[in-house]
Amino acid sequence: MMISKKLMSRFRTLTVNSHVSTKSIQGLLLFFQILGLFLIMARDFANFDKTKLYFMIALIGFVYISGKLVQKFTRGDYYIMLIANMLFSIGILEIYRLNNKLAYRQIIWFCIGIVAFWVVYLILKYVKIWSKMYYFYAGISYLLFIATFLFGRKINGAKNWIRLGSNFAFQPSELIKIAFVFLIAAYYKNRDKFEKDIFKKYSLHFFFYTFLGFLFLQKDLGTVLVFSGVFMFAQYMYEPHRKYMFINLLVLSCGAVLGYILFTHVKVRVKIWLDPFKYADGMGYQIIQGFYAIASGGFFGKGLGLGRPDYIPFAESDYIFASICEEMGILMGMGVVMLFLILTYRGIKTSMEQHNKFYKYVAFCLSLIFAFQSLIMFGGILKLIPLTGITIPFVSYGGSSILSSFIALGILQYASEENI
């Protein structure tokens, strides 16, 4: 009993003084950004004009202010925004080093993402009907899938992009992930009611497998992996009928084998995964260049601008983790992995402490999305699993990825508030 009281007292002390830790993290983030700006200026001093300097200073200020606003105007977890800002800062430095035009676009998307974060947060704060909109989430997902089929473009073997104009394209599946999380949460929130109706009882399984069917037809198997992982873990946590989990695992395993048999690009990726050096001059070139980049960077890296990540195809998106490891070192790569571990931990902690069942399920599933997307990409780059064409949230280049990640973060921020 005495030990329990001491632990509770220590917890209250940490809670009261948590602003000190927050200030420390903000200070570290600010130091890292200023150091990165200095390194960029030193690397390309002759071509670094005042416009670029003002642009980067404005970015640093915007990142700092976004963290302070969360701390001032929300009652939830202050750290998740700081973690996202740190991940974005690491990614944008490497993207700027690779292609400054892409970096400017990424910064614009970051600003749009911050606005979306607050819009979503405020909507959730003042509108309280989300747990009752089960069929709406399914309907909006189907509409986005149909739009992808009608207007989508095939890129790298998967038809999952919609192009609007000459300079903008987005992935509807990024938004469908969030709708899918709300669909799962709404089902388990109302599960007792749905159990009384045979059609509603199995409706979540129906929606899940039709979503996978659409993704399968689009050949977007990376997103299939994310959806399947989130669904299976949600069932493990919240589904009392354990037989469903084993049946789904069997069906998904058969689907994976079927995908390998039907799709040529899946066979290619498996071949590369098994022996990339056998195809070093062709389809194995990307993964081998990623290996060389990580190995040549060593523990502390070659330095920003001193490596050759431009040798890696899609270095700013699919392979940005290898680019970071080459120029900032394996130490920074480990830091990126740790930041995702902390982000996932904070989300699951929010889920465990939340009394509102709907937001409990939402926080858990969103945390899984961040975890699965990052782990799948880390595993693919390090050749632990076959590579897939998804992004690392907040780090990789991509407007729809940044936007959807900050929308998810705004939802998680609201879910972390007490007494919802």
ABEGO torsion letter per residue (X at the ends): XAAAAAAAAAAAAAAAAAAAAAAAAAAAAAAAAAAAAAAAAAABAAABBAAAAAAAAAAAAAAAAAAAAAAAABABBAAAAAAAAAAAAAAAAAAAAABAAAAAAAAAAAAAAAAAAAAAAAAAAABAAAAAAAAAAAAAAAAAAAAAAAABBBBGGBBABBBBEAABBBBAAAAAAAAAAAAAAAAAAAAAAAAABAAAAAAAAAAAAAAAAAAAAAGBAAAAAAAAAAAAAAAAAABABAAAAAAAAAAAAAAAAAAAAABAAAAAAAAAAABAAAAAABAAAAAAAAAAAAAAAEAAEAEBGABBAAABBGAABAAAAAAAAAAAEAAAAAAAAAAAAAAAAAAAAAAAABABAAAAAAAAAAAAAAAAAAAAAAAAAAGABBBBBBBBBGABBEAAAAAAAAAAAAAAAAAABBGX
